[in-house]
Amino acid sequence: MKKICFKLARALYSTSQNTEVKICVIGSGPVGFYASQHLVKHIPSVKIDIYEKLPVPFGLVRYDTFFYTNTDITQHALEVLSTSKIKEVYLIGRRGPLQAAFTIKELREMLKLKNCGTYWCDSDFVEFSGSTGDVEKLKLCVNKLEGADILRQKAVFTEDVEYLSCDLAVTSIGYKSLEVDPAIPFDSNRGIAKNANGKISDGVFTTGWLATGPTGVILSTMSNAFGVAEYIVSDLKKCSIESKPGFASVEKLLEKRGVQLVFWENWLKIDAYEQEMGKKLGKPREKIVTIKKMLEVAE
């Protein structure tokens, strides 16, 4: 694993020499590891370099957690939650339940929360109302659904509005990928790399939310990653592979720019440190929350 920006590690640095296939995977989240796992199993001679912008791997698997004292939620967040006086939460959606981007499994888990009632509201967040940074109420526009396909209907504003009194507002509109490299064809409206079943162009593929948009759970991500990886395996059998400099070239470039590299052995130092700090608090780990500290521990 190396700390590196996406635009530096695009397909330009994917390499191959003779019978050894060298593959560059951008991103060390679940989809990157799932795709790599499938490639390793199905390509006889392959070397995979996984590049990551952060000093730590695993993406949402590392950062997505439940708020309980015996989990790896950071201590400062746990302390804030333990003193919270919030008793009522409104989750406001733009469209109806049939058009929701989340899956039935996610809905089922929410419905099982103790002391939690679930109500659907066809509203769209418009603006805050308050003073000096304090929230007093939300102005909501009542939407209507348009379109013949019930699963693809769009939310359209109406002239009707509603006001919801509240003391805190947390926006959670959803994940949307951004274009970071003009060499990668990108659909700005949908927030995805333009692709056909994961293939962008010869030798360049995408999977996960960059390919599909933010939808599904970890199982969906795994299935998509395996599918695209299988496409890569099949594609490799049909095309000739151009030899490229690979990580050796990337490493020289980053060293020239003074970028600290974090390899797997460096990550293990961070992992051991977090687990040790967690033991002192009776938790599996206490995650480091700043890149500066991560890099200090990794040295």
JORA-V493168 format. One line per field, one symbol per residue. ss: DSSP state (2 for helix, 1 for strand, 0 for the rest). phi: phi as a letter, one per 20 degrees, with the letter a starting at -180 (. if undefined). psi: psi as a letter, one per 40 degrees, with the letter a starting at -180 (. if undefined). A space follows every 10 residues. Layout:
ss: ???
phi: ???
psi: ???
//
This chain:
ss: 0110022200 2220011001 1111110002 2222222222 2200011111 1100000002 2220000000 0000222222 2200000000 0010002220 0002222222 2000000000 0111111111 1001111111 1111110000 0001111111 1111100000 0000000000 0000011000 0110010011 1001100022 2200000222 2222222222 2222220000 0000002222 2222220000 0002222222 2222222220 0000000000 222222220
phi: .cebfgfedf ggdfcbclee edcddeodfg ffffffgfff fddgcccddd dbfefcenlf feeebeecfe deffffffff ffdfdfdccd dddeceffdf ffegffffff fefflcddce ceccfdbecr clneedaded efececpfef ecfdecfdee ccccfadbcd ebfpebfdfc bffegceffe mcffbdloee agnccbbmff ednfbndfff ffffffffff ffgffffdde defcfmfgff ffffffemef edegffffff gfffffffgf dmcgadffdc fgfgfffff
psi: hihiidddfa edehihhbeh hhhhhhhfad dddddddddd dehdgihhhh ihdieiaebd ddehiigide afiidddddd ddeiehdhhh hhidaiddei diiddddddd dehifhihii hgihhdiiha ifeihdihhh hhiihiidhd eeiihhiieh iihhhiehhh hgdiihiihe heehhhhdde fihhihfehd ihehiiiadd deigiiaddd dddddddddd ddddddedii hhhidadddd ddddddefhh ihiddddddd dddddddddd efidihhhei dddddddd.
//
